[in-house]
Amino acid sequence: MSEIPSVDLNDFLTDNPIEKKAFVNAIGASFEEIGFVALSGHFLEEELVDKLYEQIQLFFALPLEVKKSYEIEGLAGQRGYVSFGKESAKGRNIGDLKEFFHFGQYVEDDPERAKEYPENVLVTQLPEFNSVGKEVYEKLELTAKYVLRALALYLKLEETYFDDFIHNGNSILRPIHYPPITEAPDDAVRAAAHGDINLITLLMGAHGKGLQVQNLNGDWIDAIAAPDQLMINVGDMLSRHTNNKLKSTIHRVVNPPKPEWNKSRYSIPFFMHPISEMPLNVLKQWVDENHPKRFEDITAGAFLDERLVELGLKK
């Protein structure tokens, strides 16, 4: 596969069972073959996307001492600001060339669940920053819910199988800033090759090229979505749960050509996580003589903790 397949969520939301089934088969096959798909017909309006990009550019333009005031110790980077070079890919000790901010879950109907998560960090210098972030978070969470419903059907599960696991899940919206490159990096890249931790990731159209995906032949291909599309990929949690039927594909953000080093790049992924107690045990229907069980039983919360340590965000 040399390019990322495209699908339209409207085909799943329709009352036409033939179109719905075709969407389920198309997105499932894409996630089996390459682990990525470009999705149109989602719930995120262009005007809202523009608003968030405007707000995050204002945030990352703030003085460093102001931004670092939103870097809260003890949260393992799960809310607020994470400074440049602090996160590294699994297996690397060189920090990625990026800084980012985290919006987390907005629990409004479960006081006990709310205690499990740190509060979102309020950026006082930008009155619209948090409200726009929350609105985008909720629209992407809704989109992810329907993508997972389609995948549930593809996996021969009840359509709403994931619903209770993702309601008030530990999902993260991460606006990222890759600053201009001022000198030749010492083996550092904007984001080293990695797989995502979560169930699925929804990526708003990045400002600037750079995202590449490794296909099953080991070739790196550019992952470019149309302006009205989201790039969606499978994370390690869903790959484990399906015994690697759905692929958590390795991807990276490469440095631009030298003439473009002076340009910033912005990107906004939404990492769809379940609640911590979701069992990621391999689904029995995807284990057989030719596909033995590949992963040990673990909960989503325990798996997340393991990976945060590997990324250098938690000790």
N, C-alpha and C positions, 0 to 999 in steps of 0.2 A: 504494500500500500504506500503510495507516494504522496498522498494528500489526505487531509482530514475530511471525512464525510459530513454532509449537512443534513439536518432534519428540521421539521417545523412542528412545534408543540401543539399548534392548532389542530394537527391531524390526530393527536391523542385526545384533545378536549372535545372533539366533535361527537355527535350522536351516531355517526356512520361507523358501524362495527368493522367494516373492511378497511377504512382509513386508519382506524385506531390500531387494528392488528398489524397493519403495515408499518406504522410508527414503532410499535413494540419490537417487531422483528428487526427493523433497520437500526434502531439505537442499540439493541442488544448485540447485534452482529458487529457493530462498530466498536463497542466496548470489549467484545471478545477478541477482535482482530488487532486493534491498535490502542484501545483504552481511551480514545478521545473522540469527541463529536462537536460540530458547530451547530448551535441551536438558535433558531429564530422562533418568533411567536411567543416569547416569554413575557413576563409581567412588568418588566423594567422599561419605563418610558424614556425616550431620548433626552427629554428636558431634565429629568431627574439625574441621569448619567452626567450631563453637562454640569449640573449644580454640584454634584459630588466632586468631580474633577476640579472645579473652581475652588471648592473649599479645601481640598487636600493640598492643592498647590499653594494656597495661602498658608496652610499650617506648616508645610515643610520649608517655606520661606521665612518662618519666624527665626529669631536668633537662637543659636544652639542652647544657650542657658535656659531659654524659655521652654524649648522642646524637652530638654532634660528634666524640667520640673514635672513633666507628665510621665516620666519613667519611674514607675513605682516599684520599689524593692519588695521582694517576697511574692510577687505574682507570676514568676516564671515567664514574664513577657506576655501574659494572656490578656491583659487590658492595658490600654494606654500606649505610650511611645516606647519603641525599642531602637536604640541608637545604632549608628552606622557600624557595620562590620561585626556586630555582636553575634549574629546567627551564622552557623556554618552547616553545610550539608552533612548528613550521616557519613561517618568515616573520614571526614576532612577536619583539619585543625586550622584552616585558613578561612577567615570570615568572608561572607558574601559582601559585595559592594552595594549595600542597600541599607536604608533605614525605613521603618514602617510604624504604623499605628494599628491598634486592635480595638474594634468594637465587638462586644460579646452579647450573649443572650439577654433578652428583655423578658423576664419571667413576671407575668401579671396574674396568674391564676393558681399558683402553687407556692405558698410561703416556705415550705420545707425545701423545695427545689431551689428557690431563690437564695437560700443560705449556702448552697453548695458553690455558687459562683461569686467571684468578686464583682463589685459594682463597676459599671462603666465609668470611665474617666472623663470629666467635664472640662472641655477646653474653653476657658472663660474669655479669651481674647477674640474668639470667633463665634458670635451668637448663633449662627446657622449650622455650624460644623456638626454638632451632635444630633440635631433634629434631622438633617439631611442624611447623616449616616444611619440613623435608626430606620428611616423610611426605605433606604436602599436595602438594608439588612432584611427587612420584612418581605420586600418584593422578591429578593433572591431566595429566601427561605421558602416562600410559596412556590416558586418555580421548581426548586429542588424537590419539593414534596411530590409534584406530579411526575418528574423524571424518575424518582424512586418507585412511584406506583407503576410506571411502565416497566421498569426493570424487575419489579416483583412478579409481574405477569410473565415476563421472559424467563424468569427463574422457576416458573411453575409454583409460585406462592400465591396466597391471597393478595388481591390488588392493594389492600391497605396494610399489608404486613409490616411495613416500616413506619407507619403513621405514629404509633404510640412510642416508638423508639426515638423518633426525631422531634416530637412535641417537647418544647423546652430543652432541646438538646444543647450540647456545649459547642455550638457553632460559632465561627469567628469570621468577621469581615475585616480584611487586611488591606488598607491602602498602602502601597509601596512607592517609595521614591528611590530611583537609581540616579545618584547625582552625576554631574559631568565628571569624566575621568581626567585628572590633571597630570598624571604621569604613568608610565608603563607599569601595569599591575604585575606584581610578583606572583604569578600563577593564580591570581584571584580573578574570579568572574562575577558578573552581576548576580547570578544564582547558579551554583554548581549543580551538576546532574543529580537528580533526586527523585524519589517517589513521594507523593503526599501521604499524610497519616490517615486521613479521615475517610468517610464513605464516598462522597463525590465532591469535586471542586468546580465552582462556577466562576469563570473569569470574564470580567467585563473587558471589552475591547481595549487593549493596551495602547498607550500613546507611544508608538515606536515599535519597530520590529525587534526581534531578538529571541522570542520563545521558539524552542525547537523540541521535537519529540523523536524518540528513538523507536523505529518500527521493529517488527519481529525479525527482520534481516540484520538489525544492528545499525541501519542507516539513520542519520539525523535528518529530519525533514522540518521545514518551517511550518509552524502552526499559526495560520493567519485567518482570523474570522472577519466576516463582513462587518461594517459599522453597526448593523442592527442585530448582530448575533452575539451569543455567549459561547465561549469555548468551555466545554465540560469534560472532565476526566475522572476516571475511577481512582480512588485512593486505596491505601493498603488495607484499611479495615474491611472494605467491601471485597477486595481481592481475597483476603483470608476467608471471609465468610462463605465465599462461593468456590473455595478450593482452587482459586486462580482461574476459574472459568472466565470471569471478567477481569481484565488485565489492568493492574496499576502500573502504567507505563512510565519509564524513566524520562524525565524532561529537564530542560535547563534554559537559562537566559544568558545568551552569549554577549560578550562585549561588542559594541558596534565597530565598524571600520574607523581607523584613526581620524579621518576628517570629521567624524561625527562625535568624537569624544566630548566636545564642549556642550552637548545637548543632554538635558535631563530626560529620564524615561519614567513614566508613571504607570502603575498597573494596580488593579483592584480585584484580587481573588476573594471568593466567599467559600470557606471551608465548612461543609456540612458535616457536623458531628452528631452522633446520637447521645442519649443520656448515658452516664458512666456505667450503669449496671447492664447495658445491653451485652448479651453474650455474643462474642464473635466466633463461636464454635463453628466449624465447617458444617455446612448444610449437608445432611445425609444423602440427599438426592444427587449430589455432585461428587460422591465418592463411589468408585466401583473398581473392578479388577484392573482396568487400564488407567485409572486416576486415583491412586491411593491418597489417603488423607495427608496433606502437606503441612498442616499447621497445628500447633498445640492449642488447647482450649484457653481462652483468656477473655476478660471483659474489656469493653471499650475504654473504660477509665484506666485500667492497669496498663493497657497497650499505649495509651496516650502518655502516661507518666514515663514509660520506658523511652519513648521517642523524644520527649522533651529533654531528657538527660543526654541522649545521643546528639541532639542539636545544640547543646551547650546553653540551653535556656533554663535548665533546672539542675540542681546539684543533688 
